[in-house]
Amino acid sequence: MIVTTVNTENAPAAIGPYSQATIYNSQAFVSGQLGLVPETGEFISDDVQEQTRQALENLKFILEACRSSLTKVISVDVFLTDMNDFAKVNEVYSEYFASHKPARAAIEVSGLPKGGLVEIKCIAAI
């Protein structure tokens, strides 16, 4: 079994003991992405839609580093600290997944790292 780790400077560095993504058996497993700006490691803003957009941009850059793309995403998990933000997150999410609609779960959690409002992870084909 060969597992390859992937890290790119185009997305925020991991804030714990993990990789931005791993590749196994022609699939990319991308770690949860917050709305952090890669250059600063800080949130883009305190707005859930802006954090969602930044998290999806981070996800996109990591997928590209894995030689994949958003169009090859199989499954997405979205973690929200407030399910009342579901519609706002979907508004931005649908810009990235307009025609290609991977399987998805949306889960409300009591908290996210660094006080984030949304975190997004995915599995994609390569």
N, C-alpha and C positions, 0 to 999 in steps of 0.2 A: 504494500500500500504506500503510494507516494502522495503526500500532501504538500502543496506549495503555499507559502504565505505570500501575501501581496500587500504592499504599502506604497502609497504615492504621496508626493508633496502637494498634489493638487487638491487634497482633502485633508481635514484636520487629523493630526496624529492621534493615535489611540490614547485615551486617558486612563488606561489600566493595562494589565498584563495580557493583552490580546492583540491580534493583527486586524488591520482594516478589513481584510478578506482572506479566505483560504480557498484553494482550488483543489478539488478532488473529483476524479472520474468525470471530467468534462462539465463540471458544475462549479460555479462560483458562489460561495457562501459569504455574503457581505454583512459585517457587523453593523449593529444599530448606529445610525447616523443622526446626530443632533443638528440643530441649526447654527453650528459654529462656523465662523469664518476661518479658512485654513491658515491664513497669515498671522492671525492674532490669537486664535483659540478661544475667542469670545463669541457670545451670541450676536447674531446680526442685529437683533432688536428684541424687544419683549412682546412682539406681535406674533401670534400663532401662525398666521399665513406666511409671514416673512421667514419664520423659523422652518416652516414646512418646505418652502421653496429652496432655502439653503440646504436643508437636509437632503432633498432630492437632487440638488446639484452635486453635493458631496457623494451621494450614492452613484450618480452618473459617472463622475470622474474615477471612482474606484472600479466600477464595472469596466470602463475603458482600459484601465490598468490591467484588468483581468482578461483583456481581449474579448469583451462581451459588450452588451449595451442594454438600454432600457427595453428595447424591442425583444430581448431574449429572456426577460424576467419571467420566472415561473410562478413565484409566490412572494407575497409581501406581507409583513407584519407591521402595523402602525400602532404605536403606544402613545396614548394621550393622557395628560394629567386631568383633563376635564372633557368628558364626553359631550358637553355642550358645544365644544369646538369642532365636532364631527363634520358639520356642513361646511365650515370655513376651510378645514383641512381638505375635504373632498373637492372643493372649488379649485384649489391649487393642484392637488393630486391629478385631477382630470386633465390638466394642461400637459402633464408628462405622460399620462396613460390615456390618450384620447381614443385611439382605435384598438390598441393592444391592451387588453384588460386581464392582467394576471389574477390568479386566486389571491384573496386577501383576507386578513383578519384585522379588526380594530379593537384594541384592548385598552380599557381605562386602568391606569395605575396610580398608586398613591404618590409617586415621585419619580423623577428621572435625574440622571447625573447632572451636576452643576445647576440644577433647578430648571432644566429644560421643560418646554411645554409639549413637545412632540419628538418622538424618535422613530426612525424607519429603518428596517432591515429587510434583506431579500435574499432569494436564491435565484440564480440565473444560469441558463445554459451558456456554454462557450462555443 
